[in-house]
Amino acid sequence: MNLDPSAFGTIDREHQVQIGLVRALCDAVRWSAGAEQTRQILEQVVAYSDVHFMSEQLLMRLCSYPGYDDHVLDHEHMMEMLRGVESRQAAGEGSLASNEAQDMLRFLSHHIATRDRQFAEYHLEWSRRAADAGKSAPEREP
């Protein structure tokens, strides 16, 4: 999805890490890696996703992205899923089920392929307009 190497190269790399972490969580659950290892991976997924979503939302605000509200609802939904599992595990109320982990992976993959793709295309056009406006702006005298 790398449409703009300056901004979206970083975002794309973050998506790759985020997907990798969720896949590691799926694998830990599928192969019964143990409660502590699964908890540690889940903790990494939660922390990484929280920071990634925050940086993406800041970028959306910077360019006044019209799809911001719907996009953020997806982020909030993913964080609710993750924090719900985290809370259940902390309370000793059960472990993450394999189908639940796979649902998270599917949701995140779909989000990246749809909402993030739409935002990437918007951001690319916004960046081009901003660059063109900068080129056509009159030079200022010191």
N, C-alpha and C positions, 0 to 999 in steps of 0.2 A: 504494500500500500504506500510506499514511499513516494509521495507526489512532490514534496518540497524538502530537499535535503537539509535546509537550515533549521526548520522547526520540526518537521515530521520525521526526520531521520531519528531524532531522539525519542519521539513518541513511539515510533515503530519498534525501536529497540526495547522500550519499556513494555510494549505489548508482548514482545517475544519473551521477555523475562516473566511477565505476569502469567502468560499461558504456560510457560515451563513450570512455574511454581504450582499452578493448579493441576497440571498433569502429574507432578510429583506427589501432590496430595491424593489424587486418584489412585496412583500406583501404591502409595502407602496403605490406603484403605483396602485396595484389591488384594494386596499380598500380605495383609495383616502384619504390618511393620511394627506394631506395638503402639500403645497409647501415648507414650512420651514422644516418640519420633513423629507420630501423626500430629500431636499437639504443637510441636516445634514448627513443623511445616505449615500448619494452619496459621500459627502466629505470624510467620513470614508472609503468607499470602495476605492476611489482613493488613499488616503494616505496609506492605508494598502497594497493595491496591488503594489504600487510603491516600498515600502520598501521590501515586500516579493519577488518581481521579482528581485530586486537588490541583495538580499542575495542569491537567487537561482543562479543567474548569476555568482556571485563571486565563489560559490561552483563549478559550471561548469568549470570556468576558472582554478580553483585550480587543478582539475583532468584532465585538457586538454580534455574535452568532445568533441568528434568529431561532435556531433549534435548541437553544441552551436548556430550556426548562424540561423538555422531553428527554434530552440526553442525560441531564442530571438525575431524572427519575430512574433511569437504568442504573446509574452509579449507586444511587441510594438502595435500590432493590438488591444489587449484588452485595453491598455492604451489610444489609439486613440479613441476607442468607448467611454470610460469613460470621457475623457477630452472633447470630442465633445459634449456630453450631458451636462457636467458641463458648458461649454462655452455658449451653447444655453440658459441654465437656467439663467446664469449671465446676459446675454443680454436681457432677457425677451422674447426670441423668441420661447417659447414653453416648454412644460413639457415632461418628459420622458413617452413614451407610454408603456403600459403593454407588448406588443409584443417585443419591443426593450429591455426591462429589461429581459424578458425570453430568448431572443437571447443571451444576455450577460451570463446568467446562463448556457445555453447550451454550449456556446463556452468554458467557463471556465471549466465546468465539462468534456467536451471532451478533453480539453488540459491536465487536470490532469490525466485522464484515459489513455491517449496515450503518449504524449511527456514527461510528468513528470514520468510516469511509465517506459518509456525507459531510462530516465536519472537515475532513482532510481536503475534499474538493472545494468546499467553501473557503477554507483558509488559504488554499493555493490561489484562488481568484482574488481574495482580499489582499494577499501579499503582492500580487501583480499590480492591482490597482494602486496600492500604496507606493510601490516602486515607480510606477508611471507618474504618479502625482509628484513624487520627489524629483523626477527627472525634468518635469515641466515647470517646476516652481522656479521663480526668478531668483537669481543669485542675490544674496544680501551683501551689502557692503559692510565692512567692519567698523 
